[in-house]
Each structure stands twice: as structure tokens, then as C-alpha cells.
Amino acid sequence: MYTESIILSHFDSDSDIEQTNYFPVIGSNDIKYHFWLDLEHGYCETASSRIHLYADEARWAVVAEKGGYQNRGNRAEIDLYYFGNCIDYNITTYTDTTYVSNLHHVVLITEEEWDRICNDEGEDMEQFEMINPAATYVTIRDVQVPIEQEASKYHDLGIHSRIDGNPRNLISYEDLLRYFNDTQPSLISAKETEIRQHIPEDLPKLMTIDHFHFSSVYADDHNPSQEELYQLIAKILVTKDTTLWKPTLPANNHWSNWESGHL
């Protein structure tokens, strides 16, 4: 059985979660990673975010989701961050080291697909992570999705990441992902089968939170267990009552509220 305090202690920034029984026991020279949802990451142009809650009487899981363009990996990916008492953690073993992580990646658009639709004419900045104006579609997972090339439709949504060095108003990689998030979010959202890769198949899903108040993980006073978001999550997990989702703080997890991808 679990309580609100037990769940909140799992999220407490002062706790060393890697040393608890949540993480599997591995060798002393092996490495454990415990990541938090990060909408400001320097290596990812954030486009989407949401939180999924699962629970029954004995088990609970929180899966935080972030989608965007990985500007060091040249891929569009979903990052899934797992928290709970029933997580099948991601384990990778090399010759002399094992890595355990609560983070799982889902590739949406491959490096090869970006290369196919990349603009290769004009000035240098017009060729850097910009989409060829003649490209008509992009393959997301295995589905061909039309590309909107009219820049004004992006600007109407506040999407205009690249203005300088872009005289033809070309669409950037991150622009396209943010456009999909604001117009067809299911295109870049995690599927239930993808989310459940690291939690039990029979664990009931309670809800998905699409809009929430996010606090920077880089703030000096960052302490999730003291934040309204995680306190409400703990209450819902324990009671299984989704009507308790009544936040008083304004939702701010939309990509437009955070700077990302600038390292």
C-alpha cells in the first residue's frame, strides 16, 4: 500500500531515489540516472508536454511526456520520464558498465527523414535545420503527414523561431513540431502502447493531464514535493478520484512559455 506522503517523498528533490528499492540493485560501478521533466533543456526544442497517471490499490505510476526536436541528435523524439513503485526501468548493459534510467525515448522523425526534407539552397542559415519549401510531407513514425508551408499560419500561432537570416520565411524543424502540437497534437503525442513499455500492462489508467503549472527544474527552490502539481497528483493516485484535479495555479506548460534548445 502507499500514501500521499510516500508518493511525495518519491518526488522530493532532497531524496536520493536511486538508493531506494525503486531502482533495481546493480553493481557498484554501474550508473543510475533519475531524470525530471525538463521543458528548458538546451539540447531539445520543446514542442509538447503532458502527464499520465496510473494506479490501483498496490501500484502507482506517473509518466511525464515531452516531445520536441533533439538538436544534437537531429531527431524528433518523445521523452518519457517514469516515476512509481512498479517501473520496469530502462537497463542498458555494455562490456563493463550497466546503465539504469527512468527515461525512455520514442523516435518520431528520424535523422534520415530530416535530411530528406532539409533545405539545401540559399545562405548557410537557410540550410541549417530548415525545411525545403518544395517538401510536401514528412514521415512521422511510419505515416506521411502533409507539411504546411504557409509561414503566416505559423506566425498566427506565435511560431516564428527563426527570423534573422531567413529572408524567405522558411519553416524550421522546431517550427513544424510546434505547429503540429498546436493544430494536430496526436501526431506527436505518445501512444498508449509506447507509454506502457515500462509499466505493467494491467495497471489502470486514471487520466492524462494536458495543461498544468510547471516549475523550472533549474530554480534554486525547486522542490516538487512542495508544489501544487505533485500534491494534486498524489491525492488522485491514492484516492483514484480524478475530480480532485482542481489546480489553482495557471497552466504554463505550453512551449511558448519556456526557452529551450539554446545550448
Residue pairs with C-beta under 8 A, 6 or more apart in sequence:
1 57
1 58
2 58
2 60
2 85
2 237
2 238
3 238
4 231
4 234
4 235
4 238
7 60
7 230
7 233
7 234
7 237
7 238
8 225
8 230
8 231
8 234
9 15
9 225
10 17
10 22
10 83
10 84
10 85
11 83
11 224
11 225
11 230
12 223
12 224
12 225
13 222
13 223
13 224
13 225
14 223
17 23
17 34
18 32
18 34
22 84
22 85
22 87
23 32
23 34
23 89
23 100
24 89
24 91
24 100
26 32
26 98
26 100
27 98
29 96
29 97
30 97
30 98
30 99
30 100
31 97
31 98
31 99
31 100
32 99
32 100
32 101
33 99
33 100
33 101
33 102
33 103
34 101
34 102
35 79
35 81
35 101
35 102
35 103
36 64
36 81
36 217
36 224
37 49
37 51
37 64
37 66
37 81
37 214
37 217
38 44
38 66
38 217
39 46
39 49
39 66
39 214
39 253
39 255
39 257
39 258
39 260
40 46
40 216
40 217
40 218
40 258
40 259
40 260
41 260
41 261
42 260
42 261
42 262
42 263
43 70
43 71
43 72
43 73
43 261
43 263
44 66
44 68
44 69
44 70
44 71
44 77
44 79
44 260
44 261
45 68
45 69
45 71
45 161
45 173
45 174
45 177
45 178
45 260
45 261
46 66
46 67
46 68
46 255
46 258
46 260
46 261
47 67
47 68
47 69
47 174
47 177
47 178
47 180
47 181
47 188
47 255
48 65
48 66
48 67
48 68
48 177
48 181
48 185
48 188
48 189
48 255
49 64
49 65
49 66
49 67
49 214
49 253
49 255
50 64
50 65
50 189
50 208
50 209
50 210
50 253
51 62
51 63
51 64
51 65
51 208
51 209
51 212
51 233
52 62
52 63
52 64
52 65
52 195
52 205
52 207
52 208
52 209
53 61
53 62
53 205
53 206
53 207
53 208
53 209
53 233
53 236
53 237
54 60
54 61
54 62
54 63
54 84
54 199
54 203
54 204
54 205
54 206
55 61
55 203
55 204
55 206
55 236
55 237
55 238
55 240
56 203
56 204
59 84
59 85
59 86
59 200
59 203
60 84
60 85
60 86
60 237
61 82
61 83
61 84
61 85
61 86
61 87
61 199
61 203
62 82
62 83
62 84
62 233
62 237
63 80
63 81
63 82
63 83
63 195
63 199
64 80
64 81
64 83
65 78
65 79
65 80
65 81
65 189
65 190
65 195
66 78
66 79
66 81
67 76
67 77
67 78
67 79
67 108
67 177
67 181
67 188
67 189
67 190
68 76
68 77
68 174
68 177
68 255
68 260
68 261
69 75
69 76
69 129
69 173
69 174
69 177
69 261
70 76
70 77
71 129
71 174
71 261
73 111
74 111
74 114
74 115
75 107
75 108
75 109
75 110
75 111
75 114
76 107
76 108
76 109
76 114
76 140
76 173
76 177
76 188
77 105
77 106
77 107
77 108
78 105
78 106
78 108
78 188
78 189
78 190
78 194
79 103
79 104
79 105
80 103
80 104
80 105
80 106
80 190
80 194
80 195
80 198
81 102
81 103
82 89
82 102
82 103
82 104
82 198
82 199
83 102
84 199
86 199
86 200
86 203
87 102
87 198
87 199
88 197
88 198
88 199
88 200
89 100
89 101
89 102
89 198
90 100
90 101
90 102
90 103
90 104
90 198
91 98
91 99
91 100
91 101
92 98
92 99
92 101
93 99
104 197
104 198
106 190
106 194
108 140
108 141
108 188
109 138
109 139
109 140
110 139
113 138
113 139
114 129
114 173
116 135
117 131
117 132
117 135
117 138
117 147
118 127
118 129
118 130
118 131
118 132
119 126
119 127
119 130
119 131
119 132
119 133
119 170
120 127
120 132
121 127
121 132
122 168
123 165
123 167
124 165
125 162
125 164
125 165
125 166
126 165
126 166
126 167
126 168
126 170
129 172
129 173
129 174
130 162
130 166
130 170
130 171
130 172
130 173
131 147
131 149
131 170
131 171
131 172
131 173
131 176
133 149
133 168
133 170
135 147
135 149
136 146
136 147
137 144
137 145
137 146
137 147
138 144
138 145
138 147
138 176
139 145
140 187
140 188
145 180
145 187
147 171
147 176
148 154
148 171
148 179
149 171
151 160
151 169
151 170
151 171
153 179
154 160
154 171
154 175
154 179
157 178
157 179
157 182
157 183
158 256
159 175
159 178
159 179
159 182
160 175
161 172
161 174
161 175
161 178
162 170
162 172
162 175
171 179
174 261
177 188
178 255
180 187
180 188
181 188
181 255
192 205
196 203
206 236
206 237
206 240
206 242
207 236
207 242
207 245
209 233
209 245
211 251
211 253
211 254
212 229
212 247
212 251
212 253
213 227
213 228
213 229
213 247
213 249
213 250
213 251
213 252
213 253
214 229
214 252
214 253
214 258
215 222
215 224
215 227
215 229
216 222
224 230
225 231
228 247
228 248
228 249
229 247
229 249
232 244
232 245
232 246
232 247
235 241
235 244
236 242
236 244
236 245
